[in-house]
Amino acid sequence: MTFSWKRSMAILQKDFKDISKNLYVSTTLFIPLLMAALYSRMGMGTVNSYFMVFNITFTLVATFIQCSLIAEEKEKNTLRGLMLSPASTLDIIGGKSLLSLLGTIVILAASMLLMEYNPANIVIVSLALLFSAVFYIGMGTLLGLVTKNVMEASVAVMPIFLLFSFGSLITAYTEQYPILKIAEYMPNIQLVELANQVESGAGLAGVWPNLGVILLWAIVVHVLAVVVYKKRMVDE
């Protein structure tokens, strides 16, 4: 697959215009910031509280915004036009992901400033956040492709929001229910574990398994998204 930066930027500009007109979607950007400001005033300065806000950012910005952008294209019957255009699959999926990625980065950075979070190793934490953002955007792409409109997309995102924003609470019951140990490999829990290790002085050699798990989740979900996308090209 070839990639055209010019085509992807054109899709980015179109998406920015579309989302600026959709207050229902764009207002979700402020929820993580409000939570970050609230946590800061309450003095909740722990790694777990920081990353609860970050995981909420991922689900409400990276996943929901991305899902809504794709679903809106389908609702307006314009996704088919993109599929039939000279733009490649990489151009379209990459272009549709740029706005979600940029929005996620901005909200994460603003939340870090509001909560005054200064990780012991900003490079490792930033890399983990980037891998996580790629995973959640892929999840949004996948959900957008299997939903028909923005309203349906909003409903489809709710289980993702609950599971990946507050799923770390599951680990409290792993001793009582050993089967729940599988939840420890969820990307949101791996991210929190990595952050705690970094604060304990771990370097890249100590957290690479966590990074690897998050990256694997990102690769798998994007592969699934491309498969579904190509199937849509044939079905429609």
Short mmCIF file of the C-alpha atoms (twelve columns), coordinates in Angstrom:
data_MODEL
# 
_entry.id   MODEL 
# 
loop_
_atom_site.group_PDB 
_atom_site.id 
_atom_site.type_symbol 
_atom_site.label_atom_id 
_atom_site.label_alt_id 
_atom_site.label_comp_id 
_atom_site.label_asym_id 
_atom_site.label_seq_id 
_atom_site.Cartn_x 
_atom_site.Cartn_y 
_atom_site.Cartn_z 
_atom_site.pdbx_PDB_model_num 
ATOM 1   C CA . MET A 1   0.000   0.000   0.000  1 
ATOM 2   C CA . THR A 2   1.306   3.433   -0.949 1 
ATOM 3   C CA . PHE A 3   0.845   6.500   1.222  1 
ATOM 4   C CA . SER A 4   0.123   10.029  0.019  1 
ATOM 5   C CA . TRP A 5   0.663   12.721  2.640  1 
ATOM 6   C CA . LYS A 6   -1.238  15.242  0.490  1 
ATOM 7   C CA . ARG A 7   -4.369  13.071  0.347  1 
ATOM 8   C CA . SER A 8   -4.203  12.314  4.068  1 
ATOM 9   C CA . MET A 9   -3.919  16.017  4.881  1 
ATOM 10  C CA . ALA A 10  -6.960  16.718  2.706  1 
ATOM 11  C CA . ILE A 11  -8.919  14.132  4.692  1 
ATOM 12  C CA . LEU A 12  -7.662  15.715  7.944  1 
ATOM 13  C CA . GLN A 13  -8.902  19.154  6.883  1 
ATOM 14  C CA . LYS A 14  -12.294 17.729  5.934  1 
ATOM 15  C CA . ASP A 15  -12.593 15.879  9.258  1 
ATOM 16  C CA . PHE A 16  -11.703 19.019  11.208 1 
ATOM 17  C CA . LYS A 17  -14.491 20.954  9.485  1 
ATOM 18  C CA . ASP A 18  -16.978 18.136  10.102 1 
ATOM 19  C CA . ILE A 19  -16.189 17.695  13.784 1 
ATOM 20  C CA . SER A 20  -16.207 21.442  14.474 1 
ATOM 21  C CA . LYS A 21  -19.849 21.453  13.390 1 
ATOM 22  C CA . ASN A 22  -20.789 18.483  15.599 1 
ATOM 23  C CA . LEU A 23  -21.058 19.810  19.154 1 
ATOM 24  C CA . TYR A 24  -22.174 16.438  20.504 1 
ATOM 25  C CA . VAL A 25  -18.871 14.871  19.492 1 
ATOM 26  C CA . SER A 26  -16.530 17.817  20.035 1 
ATOM 27  C CA . THR A 27  -17.725 18.517  23.596 1 
ATOM 28  C CA . THR A 28  -16.418 15.114  24.700 1 
ATOM 29  C CA . LEU A 29  -12.945 16.621  24.357 1 
ATOM 30  C CA . PHE A 30  -13.537 18.654  27.507 1 
ATOM 31  C CA . ILE A 31  -14.540 15.778  29.801 1 
ATOM 32  C CA . PRO A 32  -10.964 14.527  30.422 1 
ATOM 33  C CA . LEU A 33  -9.806  18.112  31.015 1 
ATOM 34  C CA . LEU A 34  -12.566 18.679  33.574 1 
ATOM 35  C CA . MET A 35  -11.616 15.461  35.339 1 
ATOM 36  C CA . ALA A 36  -7.932  16.416  35.306 1 
ATOM 37  C CA . ALA A 37  -8.739  19.813  36.830 1 
ATOM 38  C CA . LEU A 38  -10.970 18.166  39.450 1 
ATOM 39  C CA . TYR A 39  -8.336  15.584  40.389 1 
ATOM 40  C CA . SER A 40  -5.744  18.350  40.669 1 
ATOM 41  C CA . ARG A 41  -7.905  20.387  43.071 1 
ATOM 42  C CA . MET A 42  -8.648  17.279  45.133 1 
ATOM 43  C CA . GLY A 43  -4.955  16.529  45.470 1 
ATOM 44  C CA . MET A 44  -5.237  13.080  43.893 1 
ATOM 45  C CA . GLY A 45  -1.615  12.964  42.792 1 
ATOM 46  C CA . THR A 46  -1.095  9.236   42.303 1 
ATOM 47  C CA . VAL A 47  -0.042  7.346   39.200 1 
ATOM 48  C CA . ASN A 48  -3.321  5.414   39.194 1 
ATOM 49  C CA . SER A 49  -5.395  8.615   39.265 1 
ATOM 50  C CA . TYR A 50  -3.269  10.207  36.519 1 
ATOM 51  C CA . PHE A 51  -3.691  7.226   34.260 1 
ATOM 52  C CA . MET A 52  -7.390  6.882   34.914 1 
ATOM 53  C CA . VAL A 53  -7.715  10.317  33.324 1 
ATOM 54  C CA . PHE A 54  -5.397  9.267   30.486 1 
ATOM 55  C CA . ASN A 55  -7.381  6.084   29.815 1 
ATOM 56  C CA . ILE A 56  -10.611 8.081   29.804 1 
ATOM 57  C CA . THR A 57  -8.950  10.408  27.295 1 
ATOM 58  C CA . PHE A 58  -8.111  7.462   25.078 1 
ATOM 59  C CA . THR A 59  -11.667 6.113   25.066 1 
ATOM 60  C CA . LEU A 60  -13.467 9.459   24.739 1 
ATOM 61  C CA . VAL A 61  -11.079 11.124  22.307 1 
ATOM 62  C CA . ALA A 62  -9.051  8.528   20.416 1 
ATOM 63  C CA . THR A 63  -11.768 5.873   20.190 1 
ATOM 64  C CA . PHE A 64  -15.001 7.900   20.221 1 
ATOM 65  C CA . ILE A 65  -13.839 10.685  17.906 1 
ATOM 66  C CA . GLN A 66  -12.364 8.177   15.477 1 
ATOM 67  C CA . CYS A 67  -15.450 5.971   15.604 1 
ATOM 68  C CA . SER A 68  -17.719 8.977   15.030 1 
ATOM 69  C CA . LEU A 69  -15.696 10.218  12.054 1 
ATOM 70  C CA . ILE A 70  -15.916 6.847   10.317 1 
ATOM 71  C CA . ALA A 71  -19.593 6.328   11.229 1 
ATOM 72  C CA . GLU A 72  -20.489 9.800   9.978  1 
ATOM 73  C CA . GLU A 73  -18.894 9.023   6.619  1 
ATOM 74  C CA . LYS A 74  -21.083 5.919   6.406  1 
ATOM 75  C CA . GLU A 75  -24.179 7.822   7.537  1 
ATOM 76  C CA . LYS A 76  -23.671 10.387  4.788  1 
ATOM 77  C CA . ASN A 77  -22.784 7.675   2.252  1 
ATOM 78  C CA . THR A 78  -19.435 9.363   1.585  1 
ATOM 79  C CA . LEU A 79  -17.192 6.521   2.794  1 
ATOM 80  C CA . ARG A 80  -17.952 4.593   -0.356 1 
ATOM 81  C CA . GLY A 81  -16.774 7.573   -2.387 1 
ATOM 82  C CA . LEU A 82  -13.480 7.574   -0.505 1 
ATOM 83  C CA . MET A 83  -13.094 3.855   -1.125 1 
ATOM 84  C CA . LEU A 84  -13.560 4.354   -4.867 1 
ATOM 85  C CA . SER A 85  -11.232 7.352   -5.026 1 
ATOM 86  C CA . PRO A 86  -7.541  7.094   -6.021 1 
ATOM 87  C CA . ALA A 87  -6.657  7.222   -2.299 1 
ATOM 88  C CA . SER A 88  -5.212  3.972   -0.974 1 
ATOM 89  C CA . THR A 89  -6.407  2.145   2.131  1 
ATOM 90  C CA . LEU A 90  -3.406  3.584   3.997  1 
ATOM 91  C CA . ASP A 91  -4.253  7.115   2.811  1 
ATOM 92  C CA . ILE A 92  -7.846  6.837   4.021  1 
ATOM 93  C CA . ILE A 93  -7.282  5.090   7.349  1 
ATOM 94  C CA . GLY A 94  -4.172  7.161   8.021  1 
ATOM 95  C CA . GLY A 95  -5.901  10.407  7.086  1 
ATOM 96  C CA . LYS A 96  -8.998  9.570   9.127  1 
ATOM 97  C CA . SER A 97  -6.735  8.831   12.115 1 
ATOM 98  C CA . LEU A 98  -4.732  12.064  12.080 1 
ATOM 99  C CA . LEU A 99  -7.359  14.260  13.733 1 
ATOM 100 C CA . SER A 100 -8.012  11.689  16.467 1 
ATOM 101 C CA . LEU A 101 -4.278  11.326  17.096 1 
ATOM 102 C CA . LEU A 102 -3.627  15.067  17.248 1 
ATOM 103 C CA . GLY A 103 -6.645  15.620  19.501 1 
ATOM 104 C CA . THR A 104 -5.527  12.832  21.820 1 
ATOM 105 C CA . ILE A 105 -1.995  14.231  22.088 1 
ATOM 106 C CA . VAL A 106 -3.270  17.736  22.873 1 
ATOM 107 C CA . ILE A 107 -5.723  16.528  25.540 1 
ATOM 108 C CA . LEU A 108 -3.116  14.236  27.119 1 
ATOM 109 C CA . ALA A 109 -0.567  17.058  27.275 1 
ATOM 110 C CA . ALA A 110 -3.112  19.480  28.738 1 
ATOM 111 C CA . SER A 111 -4.220  16.892  31.319 1 
ATOM 112 C CA . MET A 112 -0.608  16.289  32.359 1 
ATOM 113 C CA . LEU A 113 -0.139  20.016  32.884 1 
ATOM 114 C CA . LEU A 114 -3.372  20.376  34.864 1 
ATOM 115 C CA . MET A 115 -2.491  17.455  37.142 1 
ATOM 116 C CA . GLU A 116 1.195   18.455  37.284 1 
ATOM 117 C CA . TYR A 117 2.261   14.951  36.352 1 
ATOM 118 C CA . ASN A 118 6.006   14.738  35.810 1 
ATOM 119 C CA . PRO A 119 6.990   11.139  35.035 1 
ATOM 120 C CA . ALA A 120 10.402  9.897   36.094 1 
ATOM 121 C CA . ASN A 121 11.156  9.021   32.473 1 
ATOM 122 C CA . ILE A 122 9.156   11.142  30.057 1 
ATOM 123 C CA . VAL A 123 10.518  9.326   26.979 1 
ATOM 124 C CA . ILE A 124 9.314   5.874   28.049 1 
ATOM 125 C CA . VAL A 125 5.936   7.151   29.262 1 
ATOM 126 C CA . SER A 126 5.433   9.168   26.065 1 
ATOM 127 C CA . LEU A 127 6.238   6.101   23.963 1 
ATOM 128 C CA . ALA A 128 3.728   4.017   25.944 1 
ATOM 129 C CA . LEU A 129 1.078   6.715   25.560 1 
ATOM 130 C CA . LEU A 130 1.730   6.863   21.803 1 
ATOM 131 C CA . PHE A 131 1.381   3.080   21.424 1 
ATOM 132 C CA . SER A 132 -1.811  3.231   23.470 1 
ATOM 133 C CA . ALA A 133 -3.207  6.047   21.328 1 
ATOM 134 C CA . VAL A 134 -2.563  3.972   18.200 1 
ATOM 135 C CA . PHE A 135 -4.444  1.045   19.753 1 
ATOM 136 C CA . TYR A 136 -7.471  3.120   20.765 1 
ATOM 137 C CA . ILE A 137 -7.634  4.837   17.377 1 
ATOM 138 C CA . GLY A 138 -7.592  1.410   15.744 1 
ATOM 139 C CA . MET A 139 -10.436 0.360   18.033 1 
ATOM 140 C CA . GLY A 140 -12.358 3.457   16.985 1 
ATOM 141 C CA . THR A 141 -11.766 2.693   13.314 1 
ATOM 142 C CA . LEU A 142 -13.000 -0.866  13.777 1 
ATOM 143 C CA . LEU A 143 -16.140 0.212   15.641 1 
ATOM 144 C CA . GLY A 144 -16.846 2.939   13.101 1 
ATOM 145 C CA . LEU A 145 -16.715 0.417   10.278 1 
ATOM 146 C CA . VAL A 146 -19.246 -1.905  11.916 1 
ATOM 147 C CA . THR A 147 -21.721 0.809   12.974 1 
ATOM 148 C CA . LYS A 148 -24.139 2.642   10.695 1 
ATOM 149 C CA . ASN A 149 -24.330 6.158   12.123 1 
ATOM 150 C CA . VAL A 150 -22.970 8.436   14.872 1 
ATOM 151 C CA . MET A 151 -25.737 7.565   17.325 1 
ATOM 152 C CA . GLU A 152 -25.055 3.853   16.956 1 
ATOM 153 C CA . ALA A 153 -21.333 4.574   17.292 1 
ATOM 154 C CA . SER A 154 -21.986 6.376   20.595 1 
ATOM 155 C CA . VAL A 155 -23.686 3.274   21.966 1 
ATOM 156 C CA . ALA A 156 -20.982 0.932   20.666 1 
ATOM 157 C CA . VAL A 157 -18.239 2.951   22.383 1 
ATOM 158 C CA . MET A 158 -19.816 2.710   25.849 1 
ATOM 159 C CA . PRO A 159 -18.582 -0.846  26.641 1 
ATOM 160 C CA . ILE A 160 -15.101 0.209   25.490 1 
ATOM 161 C CA . PHE A 161 -15.297 3.276   27.715 1 
ATOM 162 C CA . LEU A 162 -16.268 1.235   30.778 1 
ATOM 163 C CA . LEU A 163 -13.847 -1.626  30.143 1 
ATOM 164 C CA . PHE A 164 -10.740 0.364   29.308 1 
ATOM 165 C CA . SER A 165 -11.331 3.430   31.503 1 
ATOM 166 C CA . PHE A 166 -12.183 1.595   34.714 1 
ATOM 167 C CA . GLY A 167 -11.070 -1.932  33.865 1 
ATOM 168 C CA . SER A 168 -8.046  -1.616  36.165 1 
ATOM 169 C CA . LEU A 169 -10.467 -2.055  39.073 1 
ATOM 170 C CA . ILE A 170 -10.795 -5.691  37.981 1 
ATOM 171 C CA . THR A 171 -7.287  -6.434  39.253 1 
ATOM 172 C CA . ALA A 172 -8.514  -6.014  42.825 1 
ATOM 173 C CA . TYR A 173 -10.450 -9.278  42.438 1 
ATOM 174 C CA . THR A 174 -7.790  -11.420 40.743 1 
ATOM 175 C CA . GLU A 175 -6.909  -13.277 43.946 1 
ATOM 176 C CA . GLN A 176 -10.551 -14.122 44.574 1 
ATOM 177 C CA . TYR A 177 -11.247 -14.981 40.925 1 
ATOM 178 C CA . PRO A 178 -8.013  -16.262 39.295 1 
ATOM 179 C CA . ILE A 179 -9.641  -16.280 35.837 1 
ATOM 180 C CA . LEU A 180 -9.584  -12.478 35.956 1 
ATOM 181 C CA . LYS A 181 -5.774  -12.551 35.779 1 
ATOM 182 C CA . ILE A 182 -6.163  -12.473 32.014 1 
ATOM 183 C CA . ALA A 183 -7.327  -8.873  32.425 1 
ATOM 184 C CA . GLU A 184 -3.781  -7.968  33.489 1 
ATOM 185 C CA . TYR A 185 -2.810  -8.137  29.811 1 
ATOM 186 C CA . MET A 186 -5.298  -5.459  28.796 1 
ATOM 187 C CA . PRO A 187 -3.507  -2.419  27.311 1 
ATOM 188 C CA . ASN A 188 -4.874  0.019   29.890 1 
ATOM 189 C CA . ILE A 189 -3.643  -2.120  32.788 1 
ATOM 190 C CA . GLN A 190 -0.281  -2.665  31.103 1 
ATOM 191 C CA . LEU A 191 0.019   1.111   30.739 1 
ATOM 192 C CA . VAL A 192 -0.609  1.722   34.454 1 
ATOM 193 C CA . GLU A 193 1.807   -1.053  35.407 1 
ATOM 194 C CA . LEU A 194 4.462   0.455   33.155 1 
ATOM 195 C CA . ALA A 195 3.977   3.903   34.691 1 
ATOM 196 C CA . ASN A 196 4.327   2.512   38.216 1 
ATOM 197 C CA . GLN A 197 7.501   0.677   37.246 1 
ATOM 198 C CA . VAL A 198 8.937   3.847   35.731 1 
ATOM 199 C CA . GLU A 199 8.253   5.721   38.978 1 
ATOM 200 C CA . SER A 200 10.103  2.941   40.807 1 
ATOM 201 C CA . GLY A 201 13.169  3.591   38.664 1 
ATOM 202 C CA . ALA A 202 12.730  1.021   35.889 1 
ATOM 203 C CA . GLY A 203 14.268  1.783   32.513 1 
ATOM 204 C CA . LEU A 204 13.417  0.612   29.022 1 
ATOM 205 C CA . ALA A 205 14.855  -2.850  29.725 1 
ATOM 206 C CA . GLY A 206 12.462  -3.256  32.640 1 
ATOM 207 C CA . VAL A 207 9.272   -2.161  30.885 1 
ATOM 208 C CA . TRP A 208 9.755   -3.491  27.343 1 
ATOM 209 C CA . PRO A 209 7.336   -6.411  27.991 1 
ATOM 210 C CA . ASN A 210 4.600   -3.889  28.844 1 
ATOM 211 C CA . LEU A 211 5.391   -1.848  25.740 1 
ATOM 212 C CA . GLY A 212 5.391   -5.027  23.676 1 
ATOM 213 C CA . VAL A 213 1.940   -6.068  24.896 1 
ATOM 214 C CA . ILE A 214 0.475   -2.621  24.159 1 
ATOM 215 C CA . LEU A 215 2.077   -2.575  20.701 1 
ATOM 216 C CA . LEU A 216 0.756   -6.073  19.982 1 
ATOM 217 C CA . TRP A 217 -2.785  -4.953  20.850 1 
ATOM 218 C CA . ALA A 218 -2.331  -1.977  18.494 1 
ATOM 219 C CA . ILE A 219 -1.124  -4.154  15.616 1 
ATOM 220 C CA . VAL A 220 -3.908  -6.719  16.029 1 
ATOM 221 C CA . VAL A 221 -6.723  -4.144  16.151 1 
ATOM 222 C CA . HIS A 222 -5.394  -2.319  13.078 1 
ATOM 223 C CA . VAL A 223 -5.088  -5.560  11.132 1 
ATOM 224 C CA . LEU A 224 -8.716  -6.321  12.015 1 
ATOM 225 C CA . ALA A 225 -9.741  -2.809  10.969 1 
ATOM 226 C CA . VAL A 226 -8.043  -3.190  7.564  1 
ATOM 227 C CA . VAL A 227 -9.687  -6.601  7.052  1 
ATOM 228 C CA . VAL A 228 -13.141 -5.175  7.842  1 
ATOM 229 C CA . TYR A 229 -12.439 -2.117  5.670  1 
ATOM 230 C CA . LYS A 230 -11.541 -4.270  2.668  1 
ATOM 231 C CA . LYS A 231 -14.619 -6.413  3.269  1 
ATOM 232 C CA . ARG A 232 -16.751 -3.252  3.228  1 
ATOM 233 C CA . MET A 233 -15.177 -2.293  -0.109 1 
ATOM 234 C CA . VAL A 234 -16.415 -5.564  -1.584 1 
ATOM 235 C CA . ASP A 235 -19.826 -5.665  0.153  1 
ATOM 236 C CA . GLU A 236 -20.791 -2.111  -0.716 1 
# 
